[in-house]
Amino acid sequence: MGTLVFVHGWSVTSTATYGQMPQRLQQQAATRGLALTVRDLWLSEYVSFDDAVSMGDLVRAFDHALRDLHLQEPEFDCITHSTGGPVVREWLRARRDAPGHYGSIRLRHLVMLAPANFGSALAQLGKGVLGRLKAWFDGVEPGQRILDWLELGSAESLRLNLDMIHGRDPLDDGLFRFVLTGDRPDRALYDHLNSYTGEDGSDGVVRIAAANLNAAHAVLSLSGGGSGDASGIDVLSLNLARGPRCAFRIIAGASHSGTAHGILASAEPDTVEVILRCLAVRDASSYAALCDAFDAENATRDADRVELEPAGPFPPRVHIHDPRSLLIARLTDEASEPLAGAGLLLTAGTPPSPDLMPPGFLIDRQANSHQRTTVSLFLDYALLAGDDRVPDPRHTRRTLRPAAKAHRPYGALVKPVDLAGLVHHAIAQSAAGDDLLTAIGPHQTTVLDVVLPRKIHEGVFRLTRDLAPQDFSHPVPGPLIG
């Protein structure tokens, strides 16, 4: 194989973050017929802990660093960790959009370890709180502009990911993408002041669903230019787009960082072996075969989802590692105006009601600090889809959780605050024939755009032939215009 570049994560200050991974890969590569020598390995040293540094700055500097390598081959492979994944993805997009400003070297394999592709729930906590999380960095303050990108639902991350969902399949350009992520927080790194560091469905920093690039974009909007139903409620139709397939593998027992269980620094044999399987892919057919194999292996992992965490002299803590989903909802109207103050409720059943949603389905809700009308919902997919009884592995006749019944179809109900006025909005709900669960996948992210029509009354703009002065400081709204 050719040149292999490692790109670390956010707020790293030492190449010690790579641990034994480069050496282990070099040692094991020969067993798969991959020639990998020390001269082929390059470790990145990029600065993300300076508040002046933006994602665009990192992209330009990464491209400059690649040019300085003066590689004989026209291509390279890349292994990233955490924020390194979005950095390289942003570089790929910049190269595509402005090829004359970037080098011509081509990326062949992009293997992302625990990438924060859709961000991290931890990012919103701010620099002061994150300064205590030694799993993320050591000795420096984090960079605020990169931290802003990493917030769930940030405009920057959504711009990149929606471009991916609606864009060209990277396979058509000879790029093989892989996402490998852990499924367990390192309990030794748990911060008792911040429950996100021990959150099930994550590796302690990045949620499994937020790492996965198998994502969808759903839009709820008024179809055909029609109006509301007889009750005055606007009925929104669902339109769905899915992104190109990406190889995705859950590494059981791996955490985001740390030398004991970290997916990068610990260089566990399973992680090294999976990375080498990725680097061995040479064409679209072998890529599809590996995607299928990863899906089967993930299903095996999901079947063994009960974790019993030791708790000293007390009974072990029980964790049921259900597949979870991330739903990033943006509330706007047809003029792209944010619906400030509007309420979004998920509904279930027929007739739809928020009261029929399965108990425990909503794990977390977080509004983006810069775009308050963008809300990220962390959902238990197993409870939404319906699940079998979960037995206690210690005594299989005992039940940890009874069988859960699906409450489909699922929908959305939006309650804007401005229900009257010259220009206002109406209550809206998804159409009875649509089921939001079709847009949501296990271990996946769905971006949901809810777009309400603006109700504009005739009184906003009138014409008159009466030349006598007329006071219209208190306009009569009149009927709605079409």
C-alpha positions as MATLAB code, in Angstrom:
seq = 'MGTLVFVHGWSVTSTATYGQMPQRLQQQAATRGLALTVRDLWLSEYVSFDDAVSMGDLVRAFDHALRDLHLQEPEFDCITHSTGGPVVREWLRARRDAPGHYGSIRLRHLVMLAPANFGSALAQLGKGVLGRLKAWFDGVEPGQRILDWLELGSAESLRLNLDMIHGRDPLDDGLFRFVLTGDRPDRALYDHLNSYTGEDGSDGVVRIAAANLNAAHAVLSLSGGGSGDASGIDVLSLNLARGPRCAFRIIAGASHSGTAHGILASAEPDTVEVILRCLAVRDASSYAALCDAFDAENATRDADRVELEPAGPFPPRVHIHDPRSLLIARLTDEASEPLAGAGLLLTAGTPPSPDLMPPGFLIDRQANSHQRTTVSLFLDYALLAGDDRVPDPRHTRRTLRPAAKAHRPYGALVKPVDLAGLVHHAIAQSAAGDDLLTAIGPHQTTVLDVVLPRKIHEGVFRLTRDLAPQDFSHPVPGPLIG';
ca = [
       0.000    0.000    0.000;
       1.044    3.627   -0.323;
       1.194    6.520    2.105;
      -0.913    6.295    5.266;
      -1.732    9.535    7.086;
      -3.118    9.602   10.648;
      -5.276   12.578   11.649;
      -6.027   12.994   15.366;
      -9.046   14.493   17.098;
      -9.990   17.741   18.769;
      -7.730   19.572   21.227;
      -4.914   17.022   21.059;
      -1.455   18.328   21.991;
       0.807   15.273   21.542;
       1.236   12.495   19.009;
       1.129   10.145   21.977;
      -2.627   10.182   21.290;
      -2.047    7.590   18.539;
      -0.745    5.082   21.098;
       0.441    1.820   19.571;
      -1.913    1.959   16.592;
       0.651    2.884   13.884;
       3.094    0.193   15.062;
       0.394   -2.473   15.380;
      -0.904   -1.736   11.891;
       2.593   -1.954   10.493;
       3.173   -5.295   12.213;
      -0.126   -6.832   11.128;
      -0.302   -5.404    7.602;
       1.956   -8.074    6.133;
      -0.472  -10.823    7.156;
      -2.993   -9.331    4.722;
      -0.508   -8.683    1.972;
      -0.266   -4.957    2.664;
       3.259   -3.577    2.492;
       3.454   -0.835    5.127;
       6.816    0.614    6.141;
       7.782    3.390    8.553;
       8.454    5.758    5.673;
       4.827    5.353    4.574;
       3.431    6.538    7.930;
       2.711   10.174    8.694;
       1.225   11.467   11.953;
      -0.660   14.746   11.956;
      -0.007   17.566   14.419;
      -2.788   20.082   13.928;
      -3.909   22.831   16.285;
      -7.576   22.915   17.266;
      -7.139   24.413   20.745;
      -6.705   28.008   19.547;
      -9.939   30.020   19.462;
      -8.876   31.761   16.249;
      -8.629   28.490   14.289;
     -11.706   27.588   12.243;
     -12.596   24.423   10.363;
     -11.807   26.202    7.107;
      -8.349   27.075    8.429;
      -7.689   23.415    9.231;
      -8.795   22.385    5.751;
      -6.395   24.785    4.039;
      -3.535   23.859    6.361;
      -4.167   20.130    5.854;
      -3.994   20.569    2.098;
      -0.744   22.543    2.446;
       0.758   19.814    4.655;
      -0.147   17.158    2.076;
       1.580   19.123   -0.679;
       4.718   19.352    1.441;
       4.998   15.560    1.491;
       5.957   15.534   -2.202;
       4.551   12.048   -2.583;
       5.557    9.947   -5.542;
       2.140    8.267   -5.623;
      -0.910   10.317   -6.702;
      -2.991    8.997   -3.798;
      -2.927    8.264   -0.070;
      -4.956    6.521    2.639;
      -6.090    8.146    5.854;
      -7.056    7.003    9.350;
      -8.779    9.621   11.478;
      -9.956    9.812   15.053;
     -12.906   11.827   16.393;
     -12.892   15.375   14.924;
     -10.258   14.281   12.432;
     -13.040   12.625   10.428;
     -15.004   15.850    9.812;
     -11.745   17.721    9.089;
     -10.868   15.342    6.243;
     -14.457   15.278    4.998;
     -14.512   19.081    4.884;
     -11.242   18.947    2.928;
     -12.789   16.531    0.426;
     -15.725   18.861   -0.089;
     -13.472   21.917   -0.467;
     -11.373   20.089   -3.081;
     -14.493   19.212   -5.027;
     -15.949   22.729   -4.919;
     -12.706   24.631   -5.627;
     -10.285   22.188   -7.286;
      -7.973   24.922   -8.502;
      -7.195   26.012   -4.940;
      -6.233   22.579   -3.617;
      -3.708   19.887   -4.423;
      -4.435   17.060   -6.834;
      -3.522   14.187   -4.511;
      -6.380   11.690   -4.234;
      -7.683   10.011   -1.103;
      -8.321    6.313   -1.621;
      -9.355    4.891    1.794;
     -10.819    7.017    4.587;
     -11.079    5.002    7.814;
     -12.773    7.081   10.530;
     -12.475    5.936   14.148;
     -15.220    7.325   16.425;
     -15.827   10.311   14.118;
     -17.979   13.175   15.384;
     -19.660   13.400   11.984;
     -22.903   14.842   13.344;
     -21.210   16.360   16.396;
     -21.221   15.504   20.085;
     -23.638   16.252   22.909;
     -20.604   17.206   25.014;
     -19.671   20.137   22.794;
     -22.421   22.389   24.144;
     -21.126   22.185   27.697;
     -18.571   24.886   26.951;
     -14.889   25.322   27.458;
     -14.970   25.526   31.240;
     -16.737   22.207   31.767;
     -14.851   20.397   29.032;
     -11.614   21.556   30.622;
     -12.221   18.935   33.294;
     -12.621   16.069   30.849;
      -9.140   14.608   30.612;
     -10.348   12.064   28.102;
     -10.577   14.852   25.555;
      -7.454   16.916   26.116;
      -4.665   17.688   28.534;
      -3.260   21.033   29.595;
      -4.838   23.471   27.116;
      -8.109   25.244   26.531;
     -10.264   23.909   23.677;
     -10.760   25.954   20.532;
     -14.185   27.572   20.579;
     -14.705   27.715   16.800;
     -14.091   23.986   16.367;
     -16.262   23.400   19.421;
     -19.069   25.352   17.728;
     -18.802   23.087   14.662;
     -19.049   20.050   16.933;
     -22.309   21.108   18.586;
     -25.218   18.862   17.688;
     -27.230   20.529   14.939;
     -24.637   23.173   14.090;
     -25.218   24.872   10.736;
     -21.697   23.911    9.641;
     -22.018   20.199   10.366;
     -25.488   20.017    8.818;
     -24.240   21.760    5.689;
     -21.547   19.106    5.270;
     -23.840   16.176    6.019;
     -26.773   17.295    3.881;
     -24.312   17.788    1.034;
     -23.249   14.181    1.576;
     -26.811   12.828    1.716;
     -27.859   14.528   -1.508;
     -24.494   14.303   -3.230;
     -22.676   11.933   -5.491;
     -21.711    8.475   -4.204;
     -18.001    8.652   -3.253;
     -17.590    5.161   -4.747;
     -18.073    6.701   -8.185;
     -14.878    8.688   -7.571;
     -12.927    5.728   -6.198;
     -13.156    6.753   -2.524;
     -13.861    4.044    0.049;
     -15.271    5.378    3.344;
     -15.431    3.441    6.612;
     -16.786    4.373   10.041;
     -15.669    2.325   13.061;
     -16.952    3.347   16.475;
     -17.035    1.976   19.989;
     -20.157    1.193   21.975;
     -19.156    1.612   25.626;
     -17.957    4.605   27.643;
     -14.821    3.953   29.654;
     -16.379    3.882   33.115;
     -13.039    4.900   34.654;
     -13.288    8.212   32.771;
     -16.860    8.932   33.887;
     -17.427   12.484   35.098;
     -20.089   12.483   37.836;
     -20.948   16.100   36.996;
     -21.696   15.221   33.377;
     -23.836   12.191   32.588;
     -23.031   12.402   28.868;
     -19.617   10.823   29.584;
     -21.362    7.611   30.649;
     -24.247    7.688   28.198;
     -25.398    4.368   26.742;
     -25.509    4.428   22.962;
     -22.206    6.288   22.846;
     -18.498    5.732   23.398;
     -18.487    8.336   26.173;
     -17.980   11.265   23.781;
     -19.661   10.535   20.435;
     -22.987    8.781   20.030;
     -22.969    5.765   17.729;
     -25.705    7.338   15.587;
     -23.738   10.605   15.309;
     -20.690    8.751   14.004;
     -22.549    6.735   11.373;
     -22.672    8.226    7.872;
     -25.641    6.091    6.813;
     -28.022    8.994    7.290;
     -31.254   10.419    5.937;
     -32.881   13.786    5.264;
     -36.621   14.001    5.854;
     -38.799   17.020    5.049;
     -42.289   17.647    6.393;
     -43.962   20.339    4.313;
     -47.290   21.345    2.798;
     -47.602   19.512   -0.503;
     -49.208   20.840   -3.654;
     -49.607   24.341   -2.267;
     -52.742   23.274   -0.415;
     -54.027   24.559    2.901;
     -55.051   23.008    6.187;
     -57.779   20.487    6.917;
     -61.289   21.275    8.163;
     -59.984   21.897   11.687;
     -57.606   24.584   10.464;
     -54.540   22.416   11.043;
     -51.973   22.311    8.248;
     -51.231   18.754    7.097;
     -47.583   18.152    6.220;
     -46.404   15.425    3.859;
     -43.176   13.468    4.350;
     -40.435   13.396    1.736;
     -37.317   11.313    2.354;
     -33.811   11.090    0.889;
     -31.072    8.684    2.010;
     -27.366    9.162    1.546;
     -25.020    6.751   -0.236;
     -24.109    3.620    1.671;
     -21.103    3.783    3.971;
     -19.328    0.818    5.584;
     -20.129    0.978    9.296;
     -18.826   -1.246   12.080;
     -19.433   -1.122   15.836;
     -16.370   -2.190   17.836;
     -17.795   -3.907   20.917;
     -16.269   -2.769   24.191;
     -14.294    0.125   22.695;
     -14.523    3.643   24.128;
     -13.696    7.001   22.597;
     -10.301    7.535   24.196;
      -7.876    6.283   26.810;
      -5.150    3.652   26.699;
      -7.281    0.954   28.345;
     -10.257    0.785   25.976;
      -9.838    3.717   23.560;
     -10.563    2.780   19.952;
      -7.344    4.450   18.804;
      -4.716    4.464   21.540;
      -5.410    0.987   22.948;
      -4.893   -0.579   19.494;
      -6.938   -3.625   20.434;
      -6.478   -6.581   18.047;
     -10.123   -6.440   16.943;
      -9.823   -2.784   15.939;
      -6.544   -3.345   14.079;
      -7.988   -6.341   12.267;
     -11.095   -4.400   11.168;
      -8.970   -1.468    9.939;
      -6.871   -3.830    7.826;
     -10.033   -5.321    6.329;
     -10.991   -1.797    5.304;
      -7.604   -0.991    3.769;
      -7.713   -4.234    1.775;
     -10.794   -3.105   -0.199;
      -9.923   -2.488   -3.830;
     -13.182   -2.170   -5.782;
     -16.901   -1.526   -5.457;
     -17.831   -5.203   -5.197;
     -15.412   -5.889   -2.327;
     -16.631   -2.697   -0.635;
     -20.262   -3.850   -0.871;
     -19.282   -7.252    0.495;
     -17.557   -5.646    3.477;
     -20.609   -3.426    4.109;
     -22.772   -6.557    4.212;
     -20.324   -8.314    6.529;
     -20.234   -5.326    8.886;
     -24.054   -5.220    8.975;
     -24.167   -8.888    9.991;
     -21.500   -8.367   12.657;
     -23.358   -5.343   14.030;
     -26.538   -7.439   14.252;
     -24.642  -10.040   16.299;
     -23.407   -7.289   18.608;
     -26.930   -5.883   18.998;
     -28.244   -9.301   20.006;
     -25.811   -9.371   22.945;
     -26.758   -6.001   24.381;
     -26.978   -6.473   28.142;
     -24.023   -5.145   30.131;
     -23.625   -5.773   33.853;
     -21.333   -3.079   35.202;
     -19.607   -4.026   38.469;
     -20.511   -1.715   41.363;
     -18.299   -2.921   44.180;
     -20.280   -4.466   47.054;
     -23.582   -3.497   45.422;
     -25.510   -5.343   42.719;
     -24.147   -4.603   39.234;
     -25.616   -1.734   37.252;
     -27.642   -3.002   34.317;
     -27.200   -1.406   30.890;
     -29.421   -2.450   27.980;
     -27.582   -1.282   24.877;
     -30.552   -0.764   22.569;
     -29.963    0.589   19.082;
     -30.525    4.330   19.325;
     -31.279    7.014   16.764;
     -30.488   10.704   16.506;
     -33.194   12.976   15.094;
     -32.017   16.525   14.353;
     -35.115   18.651   13.762;
     -35.075   22.149   12.249;
     -38.218   24.267   12.520;
     -38.651   26.917    9.830;
     -41.295   28.286    7.517;
     -41.389   28.447    3.738;
     -39.433   31.726    3.795;
     -36.644   30.000    5.798;
     -37.579   32.031    8.868;
     -36.907   30.115   12.106;
     -40.019   29.304   14.127;
     -38.869   30.800   17.407;
     -40.785   29.517   20.396;
     -42.611   26.807   18.455;
     -43.169   23.455   20.121;
     -42.406   20.140   18.398;
     -44.108   17.020   19.708;
     -43.834   13.471   18.409;
     -47.118   11.603   18.176;
     -48.160    7.974   17.909;
     -51.213    5.941   17.037;
     -54.494    6.737   15.307;
     -55.741    9.342   15.997;
     -52.249   10.694   16.694;
     -51.419   11.767   20.215;
     -48.208   12.603   22.112;
     -49.634   10.582   25.018;
     -49.342    7.362   22.987;
     -45.570    7.522   22.535;
     -43.808    4.501   24.104;
     -42.552    5.119   27.647;
     -38.810    5.792   27.744;
     -38.454    6.448   24.005;
     -36.846    9.900   24.495;
     -33.388    9.686   26.057;
     -32.181   13.250   25.593;
     -33.197   16.555   24.019;
     -30.730   19.328   23.223;
     -31.278   22.624   21.388;
     -28.333   24.097   19.518;
     -27.048   27.165   21.385;
     -26.629   29.218   18.186;
     -29.766   28.023   16.365;
     -32.350   27.466   19.089;
     -34.928   26.173   16.598;
     -32.630   23.245   15.782;
     -33.271   20.493   18.301;
     -31.526   17.110   18.565;
     -33.589   14.238   19.956;
     -31.825   11.060   21.089;
     -34.300    8.200   20.697;
     -34.448    4.558   21.724;
     -35.080    2.883   18.374;
     -35.864   -0.503   19.913;
     -38.743    0.930   21.946;
     -40.113    2.817   18.944;
     -39.948   -0.193   16.619;
     -41.151   -2.680   19.223;
     -38.898   -5.134   21.021;
     -38.927   -8.592   22.504;
     -38.601   -9.275   26.195;
     -35.052   -8.724   27.483;
     -34.034  -11.597   29.782;
     -31.530  -11.350   32.618;
     -28.336  -13.134   31.429;
     -27.723  -14.317   35.000;
     -31.126  -16.015   35.218;
     -32.811  -16.182   31.822;
     -36.249  -16.754   33.320;
     -36.038  -13.362   34.935;
     -37.028  -10.323   32.900;
     -34.980   -7.135   32.776;
     -37.537   -5.453   30.532;
     -40.863   -6.783   29.284;
     -41.693   -6.894   25.604;
     -42.362   -3.438   24.153;
     -45.058   -2.906   21.550;
     -44.642   -0.454   18.682;
     -47.133    2.423   18.672;
     -47.000    3.144   14.947;
     -47.613    5.219   12.963;
     -45.437    7.982   14.383;
     -45.882   11.584   13.428;
     -45.054   15.159   14.375;
     -47.154   17.987   15.766;
     -45.935   21.596   15.610;
     -47.452   24.353   17.722;
     -46.209   27.822   16.697;
     -46.667   30.740   19.070;
     -48.015   33.219   16.469;
     -51.438   31.790   15.630;
     -52.935   35.161   14.660;
     -51.887   38.405   12.970;
     -51.347   39.863    9.529;
     -48.658   37.221    9.023;
     -48.777   34.134   11.193;
     -48.527   30.356   11.262;
     -50.994   27.609   12.030;
     -50.729   24.417   14.028;
     -49.418   21.671   11.755;
     -49.147   17.900   11.883;
     -47.809   15.175    9.639;
     -50.177   13.373    7.299;
     -52.012   10.331    8.650;
     -50.571    8.111    5.913;
     -46.950    8.907    6.790;
     -44.908    7.145    9.455;
     -41.793    8.903   10.752;
     -40.251    5.571   11.718;
     -39.637    4.925    8.020;
     -37.218    7.874    8.103;
     -35.395    6.761   11.251;
     -32.838    3.964   11.376;
     -31.068    2.107   14.198;
     -27.654    3.622   15.008;
     -28.390    6.337   12.435;
     -29.038   10.085   12.212;
     -31.982   11.672   10.432;
     -32.120   15.400    9.722;
     -35.782   16.427    9.856;
     -36.816   19.745    8.332;
     -40.306   20.837    9.398;
     -41.428   23.629    7.065;
     -44.640   25.514    7.865;
     -46.472   27.755    5.374;
     -46.742   31.466    6.175;
     -50.287   32.737    6.511;
     -50.294   36.149    4.804;
     -53.460   38.200    4.912;
     -54.774   40.567    2.250;
     -54.354   43.492    4.652;
     -50.556   43.359    4.324;
     -50.774   45.113    0.946;
     -53.825   46.779   -0.585;
     -54.434   49.078   -3.529;
     -57.129   51.772   -3.503;
     -58.583   54.318   -5.966;
     -59.740   56.604   -3.165;
     -57.458   59.658   -3.397;
     -58.649   61.105   -0.115;
     -56.196   60.580    2.786;
     -56.865   57.318    4.613;
     -55.409   56.053    7.882;
     -54.357   52.411    7.709;
     -52.401   52.329   10.955;
     -54.837   49.668   12.184;
     -55.271   47.492    9.105;
     -58.078   45.001    8.771;
     -56.426   41.628    8.068;
     -59.002   40.449    5.541;
     -58.846   36.975    3.994;
     -55.691   34.961    3.461;
     -54.011   35.400    0.098;
     -53.291   32.353   -2.020;
];
